[in-house]
Amino acid sequence: MTVSPNALTETDGDLMRFDKSAETIRRNSQWISGGVNSNFRLNIAPTPLVFESGEGPYLHDVDGNTLIDYYLGMGPMILGHKPKALVDAVKTQIDNGILFAGQTAVEAEAARLVCELVPSAERMRFGSSGSEVDQAAMRLARAATGRTLIVKFEGHYHGWFDNVLWSTAPAAGQGGDESAPTPVIGSKGQLPESADELVVLPWNDLAVLEARLAKGDIAAVIMEAAMCNQGAIQPADGYLEGVREACTKYGTILIFDEVITGFRLAPGGAQEKFGVLPDLCTFGKAIANGFPVAAIAGRADLMDMFTNAGVVHGGTYNAQPVAMAATVATLKSLTPALYDGIAENGNALIEGFREIFAREGVTAQVVGFPQVFHVALGLEQPARSYRDLTKMNKKAYVALTTALLQRGVRALERGAWFMSSTHDKAVVDATLDAMSGAVKALKADGTM
Ligand SMILES: Cc1ncc(COP(=O)(O)O)c(C=O)c1O
């Protein structure tokens, strides 16, 4: 596809269109509320998309477009779409049966791999979604400490349930004082009193956390060890170490929510990358490359409370054998060479974006990790906390993702870019061409 500098106005014929997706969403809305099955797939510009198939880094939609995919299922597809080893393993398992409500060799193999890869995983259990296993972790922490309060951080997301859907993405000015944020509710219908057991604090501020933990009444601190749901923000130097020390000192359970970072930043997740071990940690997404698998892992004495201390953890689909086959196939694929490849291509993309923005005079920050990074328009400095991210130019960024989509690149509107092992140099180069064309077009029409 050729892209002229002012493609939006002069070469509309070259730009991809999504009319059939829009039409299909409209038709499907008679059966599916909003035509989508998650609120996070609603209100996407120019329309939520409808796909026919995916392969490697590409998605094929109902309009006949082939898109380079950086959603990657919102993070899971670290091996890209439809990796052969996984597809073969899943087909073999289906031939053996689907669900037994009993134990299987494949789940034990998956569990062994998790415990080998994740530094703090002495013991583990499988679940079906990140939201669920985060609930399990908080329940364990409360049972272990006899306390009820949980510290979570502004901008961190730990699932959509009432007790944690607070201050996940508050608008600028909504959360009050930065050092003592007011919890901001996430959904209509959510119990207001579900925040009674929650303390919302700013992330990356050790002094504030230490002062709160010193009261000795916090059951758990739950955090993304690198903040990747919003932005892709690194922990400040010494922050995770300080949090670890303070949690130990005040008898608080430290939970790392590694639903995004797990198996993505490194085989052992953020805890391996940063060398700080939590008491409990949770996983999802990249653990099974697209199958609905999640896990909770950590200290054996805590995890065994599910067995010997009356703490309940359940789920009809936990360790479903087909999903376990996908988990084993995924975890066995996580070789050092795979991470090297993602690092090389992810860094090339990050550098390439920075060069394009610099060349075009666009103020932007491209930060994070080669496996998952974030593009923030309008920021002079890299964001260090959620409050910094509220200063991004979101409107321009949505226009940018729309212009990218029209040029064959699908990127999340919130600024995150997920990489897979199938995003090679040719894919990176095509993405950089699209970014260059999109930025030029938006500059030409005054959006940027
Ligand atoms: C950090 C984090 N924790 C938890 C969740 C919830 O996981 P799930 O959507 O599988 O329930 C997500 C989902 O995006 C996440 O990013």
The ligand as an SDF file (V2000), in Angstrom:
LIG
                    3D

 16 16  0  0  0  0  0  0  0  0999 V2000
   -2.6970   -6.5760   35.5090 C   0  0  0  0  0  0  0  0  0  0  0  0
   -4.0010   -7.2840   35.2860 C   0  0  0  0  0  0  0  0  0  0  0  0
   -4.5570   -7.9730   36.2870 N   0  0  0  0  0  0  0  0  0  0  0  0
   -5.7140   -8.6280   36.1350 C   0  0  0  0  0  0  0  0  0  0  0  0
   -6.3890   -8.6150   34.9500 C   0  0  0  0  0  0  0  0  0  0  0  0
   -7.6940   -9.3440   34.8140 C   0  0  0  0  0  0  0  0  0  0  0  0
   -7.5210  -10.4560   34.0020 O   0  0  0  0  0  0  0  0  0  0  0  0
   -8.7690  -11.1000   33.2060 P   0  0  0  0  0  0  0  0  0  0  0  0
   -9.1720  -10.1350   32.1710 O   0  0  0  0  0  0  0  0  0  0  0  0
   -8.2030  -12.3810   32.6650 O   0  0  0  0  0  0  0  0  0  0  0  0
   -9.8400  -11.3490   34.2290 O   0  0  0  0  0  0  0  0  0  0  0  0
   -5.8450   -7.9160   33.8670 C   0  0  0  0  0  0  0  0  0  0  0  0
   -6.5490   -7.8610   32.5800 C   0  0  0  0  0  0  0  0  0  0  0  0
   -6.2620   -7.0970   31.6980 O   0  0  0  0  0  0  0  0  0  0  0  0
   -4.6220   -7.2270   34.0340 C   0  0  0  0  0  0  0  0  0  0  0  0
   -4.0810   -6.5160   33.0420 O   0  0  0  0  0  0  0  0  0  0  0  0
  1  2  1  0
  2  3  1  0
  2 15  2  0
  3  4  2  0
  4  5  1  0
  5  6  1  0
  5 12  2  0
  6  7  1  0
  7  8  1  0
  8  9  2  0
  8 10  1  0
  8 11  1  0
 12 13  1  0
 12 15  1  0
 13 14  2  0
 15 16  1  0
M  END
$$$$
